[in-house]
């Protein structure tokens, strides 16, 4: 797999509050039903001490020192695991690929699920000359499991607007997150299927839409964010799949 020091996409939230009032009469509607789910991932926040967003490489380096906190609460609830956020922008979670746990970024702006493989070759972004793999900032590399199936007819390639890119093998793998299982193309994208890199040729979907299509969970995911404090620096909130926590 060839990789440039890859940009971890930031997760962004836009909440629009609006109110329309008719003084001559208000239409009464029943509130939408709240769907509760036990498929909840706990977010952990890592503080970032600069006023501007750090670049993706710095985020990955910073992420290494906090990643060991992810497993602390896993014993409390079987379908709950920690998410890590850096600078309030990047959220990560433990995901099982095959039979091994890895840490992936949660991204609502893309649909592909990718992970750096054991044959990683880091490249410099501008010259594309080889660089030390440590420069790419990946802490744990993926090793093919018995359930991984390579798609020989296609390669995986994706690039970002800042000229960072990655390429490698495309395949399917068993994925488990928050107690839910799906098969996907080995960042964990939550966006619409039309954004996946080989959607026209292979007609595959993102992990979250695979779960929706299988009727495993209702087609809902929600976020409840917590503002960290001096006494609770690592609290980040919750990500719930299939409803609200």
N, C-alpha and C positions, 0 to 999 in steps of 0.2 A: 504494500500500500504506500502510495506517495502522498505526502502531506506537507503543506506549508503551515507555518505557525498559525493555526486556524482560529478564526474569530468565533468565539462562543456567542451566539446571538443573544441579545438581551431580551428578557421577557417584559412586555409592556402592558399596562392596563389603562383603559380609558373608560371612565364612568361618566355618563351623561345624565344629568338630572334635569327633568323638564316637568312643567306643570301647566296644564291648560284649564282655565276656569270659565265656565259659562254662567253668568250671573242670573240667567233666566231658568236654569235647570242643570242639574248634574246627572250624568248617566251613571247608574249604579252597576258595577260589575263585581262578580265574586272574585276574590283573590285567587291567583293561581296556586295550585296545590304544591306544597313543599315535599319533595321526595328525599327521604333520609337514606343515607348509605353508610355501610360499615367499611367500605373500601376507601380508607382515609390514609393519607400520607402526611406525616408531621414534618413541617418545615423548620430548619435550623438556620439562623442567620449568622454570618461571619462579618464583623465590622470592617469597614473600609475607611481609612482615615484621611482621604483626600476629598476636596470639594467637587472634583470632576470625576467622570466615569473613567476608571483605568482601562488600559487596553486589554484585549482578551488574554494575551500571554501572561500579563501580570496577574490577572484573575486566576488563571490556572495554577501559577506558582503559589499564590496566596491560598488557594483552595486546598493544597496539599497539607498544610499545617492544621486545617480544621476537619479534614475528611474522616479522621478517626472517631469524631463525635457522632457519626451517622448511625452507628450500630447500638448506641447506648440504650435506647428505649424499645428496641425491636422485640424484647421478651414480653413487653406489657400487653400488646395486642398482636395476634398472628398476622393480621392483614394491614398492619401499620408499619411504616418505616420513615426514616428521617429524610428531609430535603434540606439542602444547604443553599443559602443565597449569599452572594458576594456583592457588596456595595449596593444591596437592595435591588439588583438588576438580574442576576443570574441564579437560577434555582436548580439544584441537583438532587437526584434521588438514587438509591440503590435499586438496580434492576437486575433480575436474574436472566442471563442468556445461557441457554442450555442448562447446565447445572452449576454455574458459577456466578457469583455476584459481582457486578461492576457498577461504577458511578457514572451516570449520564446526565447531561443537561436537559432540563425540561424547556421546550421552546414552543410557544403558541404561534410563531410566525413561519414555521416550516413543517413539513410532513415526513421527511425521511428520518429514519432511525439509523445512525451510523456510530461506529466505535473504531478507535485506532487499533490495528491488528499487530500481532507479534512481529510481523515483517515490516514494521514502520520504517520509512525513510523520510526524515524531515528535510524540507527544502527551504532555502531562503526565498522570501516572497518576491523580491524584485529580480534577482539574477537567476533564481531557481537552481542555484548550486547547492550541493549537499551541505547540510548543517548538522551539528550534534542533535541527537534525538531529544535531549533534555531541553533544547530550545523550544520545542513544540509544547512542552508543559504537560504531557499526558502522564499520569501517575501509574496507571495500570493498563496493560495492553491485553487485547482479546486473543485467546487461543481457541482454535476451532474445536467445537464439541462434536459428539457423535450425532447430534441432531441438526448440525449445520449442513445445508445443501447449497452448493454453489450453482449459480446460473451461468453456465459457460458462454452463452450467446450474448451476454451483456456485461458491461463494466459500469461501475458506479463513479460518477463525476459530479461534483458540485462546486460552485465558486461563489464568492461574496463580492459585494460592491467595492470593498477596499482591496481587491486583487488577491486576497487570500483564497486558497482553493484546496481541495483534496480529491484524490481518486484512488480506486482500489477495486476489490472483488465485490460483486453483487450476489446476494444469496438470501436464503430464508433461515430463520432460527426461531426456536421456541423462546418466547419472552414472557416473563412473569413480573408484574408490578402490582403492589398492594393486594396480593392474593389472586389477581386476575391473570389469565394466560391468553396469549395470542401468538401468532407467527408473523414476523415482519422482517424487513431487510436489514437484518443485523444491525450525535445529538438525538433524543427521542421526540419526534415531531407530533404535535397535537392539532395541527391545522388541517385544512380541507384536503381531500385526496388529489385534487387537481394540481397541487404544488409538489407532488413527489416527482423525482427526477426522471423516472422511466414510465410515467403513467400512460403515455400513448402506446408504448410498445408492449408493456407487461400488464397494464390494468390492475395494479396493486394499490392498496390503500395504506394509510398510516395506522399505527397501533390503535389509537383511540377509535377510529372508524371501523377497524376490524372487530373490536369489541361491540360496537353499536350494531353492526350488521349481524353478528352472531346472537343478538338479543341477550348477551350476557348481562348487560347493565342498561338502564335507560340512557338515552343519548344526551347526557348532561355531564359536565364537569364544572366544579366550582372552586373558588379560592377564598379563603378567609385569612387575611394578613394581619400579623401582630407587629406593632411597633416595638422594637427592642429598647430596653432601658439599661441603666448601669447595673442593675441587679439581675437582669435577664438579657444579657447581651446576645444570646444565641437563639432566642425565640423568634420564629419567623411566621408561624401560622399553620394553616392546613391546606392541602390539596385533596379534594374529594372526587372520586370517579363514580359516576352514576347518580349523583344527587348532591345534597349538602351534608356536611358532617353533623 
